[in-house]
């Protein structure tokens, strides 16, 4: 019984992680589509070029 409860908890934890990752991905994709100028952007650009 305990093992089963542990498995269920692990499964729910994994789903939470996946959901968080997908949300992060959406944020990143949205940021790429509509980039907002940030103070850090020029610094990153200069380092890469």
mmCIF file of the N, C-alpha and C atoms, coordinates in Angstrom:
data_MODEL
# 
_entry.id   MODEL 
# 
loop_
_atom_site.group_PDB 
_atom_site.id 
_atom_site.type_symbol 
_atom_site.label_atom_id 
_atom_site.label_alt_id 
_atom_site.label_comp_id 
_atom_site.label_asym_id 
_atom_site.label_entity_id 
_atom_site.label_seq_id 
_atom_site.pdbx_PDB_ins_code 
_atom_site.Cartn_x 
_atom_site.Cartn_y 
_atom_site.Cartn_z 
_atom_site.occupancy 
_atom_site.B_iso_or_equiv 
_atom_site.pdbx_formal_charge 
_atom_site.auth_seq_id 
_atom_site.auth_comp_id 
_atom_site.auth_asym_id 
_atom_site.auth_atom_id 
_atom_site.pdbx_PDB_model_num 
ATOM 1   N N  . UNK A 1 1  ? 0.852  -1.209 0.000   1.00 0.00 ? 1  UNK A N  1 
ATOM 2   C CA . UNK A 1 1  ? 0.000  0.000  0.000   1.00 0.00 ? 1  UNK A CA 1 
ATOM 3   C C  . UNK A 1 1  ? 0.886  1.257  0.000   1.00 0.00 ? 1  UNK A C  1 
ATOM 4   N N  . UNK A 1 2  ? 1.881  1.271  0.862   1.00 0.00 ? 2  UNK A N  1 
ATOM 5   C CA . UNK A 1 2  ? 2.751  2.446  0.934   1.00 0.00 ? 2  UNK A CA 1 
ATOM 6   C C  . UNK A 1 2  ? 3.457  2.700  -0.394  1.00 0.00 ? 2  UNK A C  1 
ATOM 7   N N  . UNK A 1 3  ? 3.903  1.618  -1.003  1.00 0.00 ? 3  UNK A N  1 
ATOM 8   C CA . UNK A 1 3  ? 4.583  1.744  -2.295  1.00 0.00 ? 3  UNK A CA 1 
ATOM 9   C C  . UNK A 1 3  ? 3.656  2.386  -3.319  1.00 0.00 ? 3  UNK A C  1 
ATOM 10  N N  . UNK A 1 4  ? 2.388  1.964  -3.300  1.00 0.00 ? 4  UNK A N  1 
ATOM 11  C CA . UNK A 1 4  ? 1.421  2.488  -4.265  1.00 0.00 ? 4  UNK A CA 1 
ATOM 12  C C  . UNK A 1 4  ? 1.226  3.995  -4.043  1.00 0.00 ? 4  UNK A C  1 
ATOM 13  N N  . UNK A 1 5  ? 1.096  4.385  -2.793  1.00 0.00 ? 5  UNK A N  1 
ATOM 14  C CA . UNK A 1 5  ? 0.923  5.815  -2.474  1.00 0.00 ? 5  UNK A CA 1 
ATOM 15  C C  . UNK A 1 5  ? 2.144  6.595  -2.956  1.00 0.00 ? 5  UNK A C  1 
ATOM 16  N N  . UNK A 1 6  ? 3.323  6.033  -2.734  1.00 0.00 ? 6  UNK A N  1 
ATOM 17  C CA . UNK A 1 6  ? 4.551  6.700  -3.173  1.00 0.00 ? 6  UNK A CA 1 
ATOM 18  C C  . UNK A 1 6  ? 4.556  6.878  -4.683  1.00 0.00 ? 6  UNK A C  1 
ATOM 19  N N  . UNK A 1 7  ? 4.169  5.815  -5.403  1.00 0.00 ? 7  UNK A N  1 
ATOM 20  C CA . UNK A 1 7  ? 4.130  5.891  -6.865  1.00 0.00 ? 7  UNK A CA 1 
ATOM 21  C C  . UNK A 1 7  ? 3.178  6.981  -7.326  1.00 0.00 ? 7  UNK A C  1 
ATOM 22  N N  . UNK A 1 8  ? 2.025  7.047  -6.682  1.00 0.00 ? 8  UNK A N  1 
ATOM 23  C CA . UNK A 1 8  ? 1.034  8.067  -7.062  1.00 0.00 ? 8  UNK A CA 1 
ATOM 24  C C  . UNK A 1 8  ? 1.602  9.455  -6.805  1.00 0.00 ? 8  UNK A C  1 
ATOM 25  N N  . UNK A 1 9  ? 2.267  9.634  -5.665  1.00 0.00 ? 9  UNK A N  1 
ATOM 26  C CA . UNK A 1 9  ? 2.857  10.933 -5.353  1.00 0.00 ? 9  UNK A CA 1 
ATOM 27  C C  . UNK A 1 9  ? 3.920  11.298 -6.374  1.00 0.00 ? 9  UNK A C  1 
ATOM 28  N N  . UNK A 1 10 ? 4.753  10.337 -6.735  1.00 0.00 ? 10 UNK A N  1 
ATOM 29  C CA . UNK A 1 10 ? 5.795  10.591 -7.734  1.00 0.00 ? 10 UNK A CA 1 
ATOM 30  C C  . UNK A 1 10 ? 5.168  10.988 -9.063  1.00 0.00 ? 10 UNK A C  1 
ATOM 31  N N  . UNK A 1 11 ? 4.096  10.296 -9.417  1.00 0.00 ? 11 UNK A N  1 
ATOM 32  C CA . UNK A 1 11 ? 3.422  10.566 -10.680 1.00 0.00 ? 11 UNK A CA 1 
ATOM 33  C C  . UNK A 1 11 ? 2.864  11.984 -10.693 1.00 0.00 ? 11 UNK A C  1 
ATOM 34  N N  . UNK A 1 12 ? 2.198  12.355 -9.597  1.00 0.00 ? 12 UNK A N  1 
ATOM 35  C CA . UNK A 1 12 ? 1.624  13.709 -9.516  1.00 0.00 ? 12 UNK A CA 1 
ATOM 36  C C  . UNK A 1 12 ? 2.739  14.752 -9.567  1.00 0.00 ? 12 UNK A C  1 
ATOM 37  N N  . UNK A 1 13 ? 3.853  14.474 -8.901  1.00 0.00 ? 13 UNK A N  1 
ATOM 38  C CA . UNK A 1 13 ? 4.991  15.386 -8.889  1.00 0.00 ? 13 UNK A CA 1 
ATOM 39  C C  . UNK A 1 13 ? 5.536  15.566 -10.305 1.00 0.00 ? 13 UNK A C  1 
ATOM 40  N N  . UNK A 1 14 ? 5.600  14.429 -11.036 1.00 0.00 ? 14 UNK A N  1 
ATOM 41  C CA . UNK A 1 14 ? 6.103  14.495 -12.406 1.00 0.00 ? 14 UNK A CA 1 
ATOM 42  C C  . UNK A 1 14 ? 5.187  15.343 -13.272 1.00 0.00 ? 14 UNK A C  1 
ATOM 43  N N  . UNK A 1 15 ? 3.879  15.171 -13.090 1.00 0.00 ? 15 UNK A N  1 
ATOM 44  C CA . UNK A 1 15 ? 2.916  15.963 -13.877 1.00 0.00 ? 15 UNK A CA 1 
ATOM 45  C C  . UNK A 1 15 ? 3.095  17.443 -13.562 1.00 0.00 ? 15 UNK A C  1 
ATOM 46  N N  . UNK A 1 16 ? 3.282  17.763 -12.285 1.00 0.00 ? 16 UNK A N  1 
ATOM 47  C CA . UNK A 1 16 ? 3.498  19.166 -11.907 1.00 0.00 ? 16 UNK A CA 1 
ATOM 48  C C  . UNK A 1 16 ? 4.744  19.709 -12.587 1.00 0.00 ? 16 UNK A C  1 
ATOM 49  N N  . UNK A 1 17 ? 5.806  18.908 -12.602 1.00 0.00 ? 17 UNK A N  1 
ATOM 50  C CA . UNK A 1 17 ? 7.051  19.343 -13.242 1.00 0.00 ? 17 UNK A CA 1 
ATOM 51  C C  . UNK A 1 17 ? 6.833  19.584 -14.730 1.00 0.00 ? 17 UNK A C  1 
ATOM 52  N N  . UNK A 1 18 ? 6.175  18.628 -15.390 1.00 0.00 ? 18 UNK A N  1 
ATOM 53  C CA . UNK A 1 18 ? 5.927  18.761 -16.828 1.00 0.00 ? 18 UNK A CA 1 
ATOM 54  C C  . UNK A 1 18 ? 5.114  20.018 -17.110 1.00 0.00 ? 18 UNK A C  1 
ATOM 55  N N  . UNK A 1 19 ? 4.082  20.250 -16.296 1.00 0.00 ? 19 UNK A N  1 
ATOM 56  C CA . UNK A 1 19 ? 3.225  21.427 -16.492 1.00 0.00 ? 19 UNK A CA 1 
ATOM 57  C C  . UNK A 1 19 ? 4.051  22.695 -16.334 1.00 0.00 ? 19 UNK A C  1 
ATOM 58  N N  . UNK A 1 20 ? 4.899  22.729 -15.316 1.00 0.00 ? 20 UNK A N  1 
ATOM 59  C CA . UNK A 1 20 ? 5.736  23.905 -15.090 1.00 0.00 ? 20 UNK A CA 1 
ATOM 60  C C  . UNK A 1 20 ? 6.668  24.127 -16.270 1.00 0.00 ? 20 UNK A C  1 
ATOM 61  N N  . UNK A 1 21 ? 7.219  23.028 -16.797 1.00 0.00 ? 21 UNK A N  1 
ATOM 62  C CA . UNK A 1 21 ? 8.120  23.133 -17.939 1.00 0.00 ? 21 UNK A CA 1 
ATOM 63  C C  . UNK A 1 21 ? 7.386  23.663 -19.159 1.00 0.00 ? 21 UNK A C  1 
ATOM 64  N N  . UNK A 1 22 ? 6.179  23.159 -19.378 1.00 0.00 ? 22 UNK A N  1 
ATOM 65  C CA . UNK A 1 22 ? 5.407  23.622 -20.537 1.00 0.00 ? 22 UNK A CA 1 
ATOM 66  C C  . UNK A 1 22 ? 5.088  25.101 -20.405 1.00 0.00 ? 22 UNK A C  1 
ATOM 67  N N  . UNK A 1 23 ? 4.748  25.540 -19.184 1.00 0.00 ? 23 UNK A N  1 
ATOM 68  C CA . UNK A 1 23 ? 4.435  26.952 -18.982 1.00 0.00 ? 23 UNK A CA 1 
ATOM 69  C C  . UNK A 1 23 ? 5.669  27.806 -19.235 1.00 0.00 ? 23 UNK A C  1 
ATOM 70  N N  . UNK A 1 24 ? 6.829  27.318 -18.767 1.00 0.00 ? 24 UNK A N  1 
ATOM 71  C CA . UNK A 1 24 ? 8.072  28.044 -19.018 1.00 0.00 ? 24 UNK A CA 1 
ATOM 72  C C  . UNK A 1 24 ? 8.323  28.141 -20.516 1.00 0.00 ? 24 UNK A C  1 
ATOM 73  N N  . UNK A 1 25 ? 8.105  27.025 -21.210 1.00 0.00 ? 25 UNK A N  1 
ATOM 74  C CA . UNK A 1 25 ? 8.298  26.995 -22.652 1.00 0.00 ? 25 UNK A CA 1 
ATOM 75  C C  . UNK A 1 25 ? 7.399  28.021 -23.332 1.00 0.00 ? 25 UNK A C  1 
ATOM 76  N N  . UNK A 1 26 ? 6.140  28.078 -22.893 1.00 0.00 ? 26 UNK A N  1 
ATOM 77  C CA . UNK A 1 26 ? 5.194  29.041 -23.466 1.00 0.00 ? 26 UNK A CA 1 
ATOM 78  C C  . UNK A 1 26 ? 5.691  30.464 -23.231 1.00 0.00 ? 26 UNK A C  1 
ATOM 79  N N  . UNK A 1 27 ? 6.193  30.727 -22.021 1.00 0.00 ? 27 UNK A N  1 
ATOM 80  C CA . UNK A 1 27 ? 6.706  32.063 -21.713 1.00 0.00 ? 27 UNK A CA 1 
ATOM 81  C C  . UNK A 1 27 ? 7.858  32.409 -22.629 1.00 0.00 ? 27 UNK A C  1 
ATOM 82  N N  . UNK A 1 28 ? 8.770  31.430 -22.817 1.00 0.00 ? 28 UNK A N  1 
ATOM 83  C CA . UNK A 1 28 ? 9.939  31.683 -23.657 1.00 0.00 ? 28 UNK A CA 1 
ATOM 84  C C  . UNK A 1 28 ? 9.506  31.935 -25.097 1.00 0.00 ? 28 UNK A C  1 
ATOM 85  N N  . UNK A 1 29 ? 8.594  31.092 -25.602 1.00 0.00 ? 29 UNK A N  1 
ATOM 86  C CA . UNK A 1 29 ? 8.133  31.253 -26.985 1.00 0.00 ? 29 UNK A CA 1 
ATOM 87  C C  . UNK A 1 29 ? 7.446  32.598 -27.159 1.00 0.00 ? 29 UNK A C  1 
ATOM 88  N N  . UNK A 1 30 ? 6.657  32.988 -26.149 1.00 0.00 ? 30 UNK A N  1 
ATOM 89  C CA . UNK A 1 30 ? 5.964  34.276 -26.230 1.00 0.00 ? 30 UNK A CA 1 
ATOM 90  C C  . UNK A 1 30 ? 6.982  35.402 -26.241 1.00 0.00 ? 30 UNK A C  1 
ATOM 91  N N  . UNK A 1 31 ? 8.020  35.271 -25.433 1.00 0.00 ? 31 UNK A N  1 
ATOM 92  C CA . UNK A 1 31 ? 9.052  36.305 -25.363 1.00 0.00 ? 31 UNK A CA 1 
ATOM 93  C C  . UNK A 1 31 ? 9.781  36.423 -26.698 1.00 0.00 ? 31 UNK A C  1 
ATOM 94  N N  . UNK A 1 32 ? 9.961  35.273 -27.376 1.00 0.00 ? 32 UNK A N  1 
ATOM 95  C CA . UNK A 1 32 ? 10.635 35.304 -28.672 1.00 0.00 ? 32 UNK A CA 1 
ATOM 96  C C  . UNK A 1 32 ? 9.730  35.971 -29.710 1.00 0.00 ? 32 UNK A C  1 
ATOM 97  N N  . UNK A 1 33 ? 8.444  35.672 -29.633 1.00 0.00 ? 33 UNK A N  1 
ATOM 98  C CA . UNK A 1 33 ? 7.509  36.240 -30.617 1.00 0.00 ? 33 UNK A CA 1 
ATOM 99  C C  . UNK A 1 33 ? 7.358  37.741 -30.429 1.00 0.00 ? 33 UNK A C  1 
ATOM 100 N N  . UNK A 1 34 ? 7.137  38.171 -29.182 1.00 0.00 ? 34 UNK A N  1 
ATOM 101 C CA . UNK A 1 34 ? 7.049  39.619 -28.933 1.00 0.00 ? 34 UNK A CA 1 
ATOM 102 C C  . UNK A 1 34 ? 8.163  40.017 -27.972 1.00 0.00 ? 34 UNK A C  1 
ATOM 103 N N  . UNK A 1 35 ? 9.364  40.213 -28.491 1.00 0.00 ? 35 UNK A N  1 
ATOM 104 C CA . UNK A 1 35 ? 10.464 40.572 -27.605 1.00 0.00 ? 35 UNK A CA 1 
ATOM 105 C C  . UNK A 1 35 ? 10.259 41.960 -27.027 1.00 0.00 ? 35 UNK A C  1 
ATOM 106 N N  . UNK A 1 36 ? 10.423 42.055 -25.724 1.00 0.00 ? 36 UNK A N  1 
ATOM 107 C CA . UNK A 1 36 ? 10.359 43.366 -25.076 1.00 0.00 ? 36 UNK A CA 1 
ATOM 108 C C  . UNK A 1 36 ? 11.792 43.815 -24.837 1.00 0.00 ? 36 UNK A C  1 
ATOM 109 N N  . UNK A 1 37 ? 12.112 45.039 -25.169 1.00 0.00 ? 37 UNK A N  1 
ATOM 110 C CA . UNK A 1 37 ? 13.478 45.499 -24.929 1.00 0.00 ? 37 UNK A CA 1 
ATOM 111 C C  . UNK A 1 37 ? 13.802 45.481 -23.448 1.00 0.00 ? 37 UNK A C  1 
ATOM 112 N N  . UNK A 1 38 ? 14.869 44.800 -23.092 1.00 0.00 ? 38 UNK A N  1 
ATOM 113 C CA . UNK A 1 38 ? 15.291 44.756 -21.693 1.00 0.00 ? 38 UNK A CA 1 
ATOM 114 C C  . UNK A 1 38 ? 16.692 45.334 -21.610 1.00 0.00 ? 38 UNK A C  1 
ATOM 115 N N  . UNK A 1 39 ? 17.063 45.863 -20.455 1.00 0.00 ? 39 UNK A N  1 
ATOM 116 C CA . UNK A 1 39 ? 18.409 46.436 -20.302 1.00 0.00 ? 39 UNK A CA 1 
ATOM 117 C C  . UNK A 1 39 ? 19.508 45.419 -20.593 1.00 0.00 ? 39 UNK A C  1 
ATOM 118 N N  . UNK A 1 40 ? 19.201 44.129 -20.379 1.00 0.00 ? 40 UNK A N  1 
ATOM 119 C CA . UNK A 1 40 ? 20.231 43.105 -20.552 1.00 0.00 ? 40 UNK A CA 1 
ATOM 120 C C  . UNK A 1 40 ? 20.451 42.760 -22.023 1.00 0.00 ? 40 UNK A C  1 
ATOM 121 N N  . UNK A 1 41 ? 19.476 43.033 -22.866 1.00 0.00 ? 41 UNK A N  1 
ATOM 122 C CA . UNK A 1 41 ? 19.552 42.603 -24.260 1.00 0.00 ? 41 UNK A CA 1 
ATOM 123 C C  . UNK A 1 41 ? 20.810 43.117 -24.983 1.00 0.00 ? 41 UNK A C  1 
ATOM 124 N N  . UNK A 1 42 ? 21.146 44.388 -24.902 1.00 0.00 ? 42 UNK A N  1 
ATOM 125 C CA . UNK A 1 42 ? 22.324 44.873 -25.622 1.00 0.00 ? 42 UNK A CA 1 
ATOM 126 C C  . UNK A 1 42 ? 23.609 44.186 -25.167 1.00 0.00 ? 42 UNK A C  1 
ATOM 127 N N  . UNK A 1 43 ? 23.713 43.903 -23.866 1.00 0.00 ? 43 UNK A N  1 
ATOM 128 C CA . UNK A 1 43 ? 24.910 43.259 -23.325 1.00 0.00 ? 43 UNK A CA 1 
ATOM 129 C C  . UNK A 1 43 ? 25.050 41.867 -23.929 1.00 0.00 ? 43 UNK A C  1 
ATOM 130 N N  . UNK A 1 44 ? 23.940 41.117 -23.953 1.00 0.00 ? 44 UNK A N  1 
ATOM 131 C CA . UNK A 1 44 ? 23.969 39.773 -24.527 1.00 0.00 ? 44 UNK A CA 1 
ATOM 132 C C  . UNK A 1 44 ? 24.355 39.861 -25.995 1.00 0.00 ? 44 UNK A C  1 
ATOM 133 N N  . UNK A 1 45 ? 23.783 40.812 -26.701 1.00 0.00 ? 45 UNK A N  1 
ATOM 134 C CA . UNK A 1 45 ? 24.057 40.965 -28.131 1.00 0.00 ? 45 UNK A CA 1 
ATOM 135 C C  . UNK A 1 45 ? 25.550 41.228 -28.352 1.00 0.00 ? 45 UNK A C  1 
ATOM 136 N N  . UNK A 1 46 ? 26.122 42.125 -27.575 1.00 0.00 ? 46 UNK A N  1 
ATOM 137 C CA . UNK A 1 46 ? 27.530 42.471 -27.741 1.00 0.00 ? 46 UNK A CA 1 
ATOM 138 C C  . UNK A 1 46 ? 28.434 41.286 -27.441 1.00 0.00 ? 46 UNK A C  1 
ATOM 139 N N  . UNK A 1 47 ? 28.056 40.466 -26.464 1.00 0.00 ? 47 UNK A N  1 
ATOM 140 C CA . UNK A 1 47 ? 28.875 39.303 -26.134 1.00 0.00 ? 47 UNK A CA 1 
ATOM 141 C C  . UNK A 1 47 ? 28.880 38.290 -27.261 1.00 0.00 ? 47 UNK A C  1 
ATOM 142 N N  . UNK A 1 48 ? 27.772 38.207 -27.992 1.00 0.00 ? 48 UNK A N  1 
ATOM 143 C CA . UNK A 1 48 ? 27.661 37.193 -29.030 1.00 0.00 ? 48 UNK A CA 1 
ATOM 144 C C  . UNK A 1 48 ? 28.264 37.651 -30.352 1.00 0.00 ? 48 UNK A C  1 
ATOM 145 N N  . UNK A 1 49 ? 28.502 38.934 -30.512 1.00 0.00 ? 49 UNK A N  1 
ATOM 146 C CA . UNK A 1 49 ? 28.971 39.416 -31.812 1.00 0.00 ? 49 UNK A CA 1 
ATOM 147 C C  . UNK A 1 49 ? 30.308 40.136 -31.671 1.00 0.00 ? 49 UNK A C  1 
# 
